[in-house]
Amino acid sequence: MRQRSLAALALAAALTVTTAGCTVERHWGGGSNAGGGGKAKVGLVTKTDTNPYFVELRAAAKAAAEANGAEFSALAGQFDGDNDGQVRAIENLMQQGANTILITPSSSTGVLDAIDRARKAGVLVIALDTATEPDTAVDATFATDNFEAGRQQGAYVKAALNGKPPKLFMVDGTAGSTVDTQRHTGFLKGIGLTDASPEIKGKTPANGDQSLAQQGVENLLQRTTDINAVYTMNEPMGRGTYAALQARGLVNQIVMGSIDGGCEGVKNVRDGQYAATVMQFPKKMAEQGVLAAVEYAKTGKKPSGFVNTGSAVITDKPIPGVESQDTKWGLENCWGTK
């Protein structure tokens, strides 16, 4: 995608308000939704406004908008899975005159009608981080290849077991989420199993939440403690899983992986809470999304298709055949508070 560097333009001070079902950070009034008018009005809709990953994505989008003379407004659902809140956020952005909406959909299908209405009104819609189903529901997707990130985690865990048959717990995210499905399926590919494999000793959904992960794994451990590997869909769930394993004295017998690449997660790897994490690059997603919005506003040109923003295994226990970076590199490139 062609990137342009435009003169920086200071934006109006942000006014943060709360409306039913979504949180809103406004930077402009209403106006036309169509592109090609010269001024980018970028709206960002994230799953929540509290998860550090989405905080980083929002901050990167805001900074990119300021640096490229675009107006910016950020909204979010109240919780992961708040489809209704995201629909209201899209409608609010259209009323404000957004000509580009960047969205991390809570559900791959739950906001499609609202996205369709926005596109019919001339709004460029780009999915960040999470793909829609079908992917053609949006103009383009800028995201981690989540299947590949899951495969990387699975390949590392398999190699770290050093030939031992896996006895696996799987700590999943939000059922039905594209990200959850892709990471889960990719992990199984990497470790060489299927959902029906007897090596899987238990599964629990945790909706991306640390406390739910801890509770879910505690429940699984009541059935069996004979495990040697754990898949976690993201790092907060990795921390919750670690707490449950630590309480049972099982940490040293487990190879656990995760995905996200937040600075806290990299520190968790450094400190031995889990063996590896797969880093994503939300800043790149946000920056490329804003640049596409600026291009659309100036010329009417829309991006299309899937743009992979990359992933990298972070571990201090490298294994031959699995490409990785250490936690020093990870802390230099992570997102969130360092």
Buried (B, 14 or more C-beta within 10 A) or exposed (E): BEEEEEEEEEBEEEEEEEEEBBBBBBBBEEBBBBBEBEBBBBBBBBBBBEBBBBBBBBBBBBBBBBBBBBBBBBBBBBBBBBBBBBBBBBBBBBEBBBBBBBBBBBBBBBBBEBBEBBBEEBBBBBBBBBBBBEBEBBBBBBBBBBBBBBBBBBBBBBBBBEEEEBBBBBBBBBEBBBBBBBBBBBBBBBBEBEEEEEBBBBBBBBBBBBEBBBBBBBEBBEEEBEBBBBBBBBBBBBBBBBBBBEEEEBBEEBBBBBBBBBBBBBBBBBEEBBBBBBBBBBBBBBBBBBBBBBBBBBEBBBBEEEBEBEBBBBBBEBBEEBEBBBBEBBBEBBBBEE
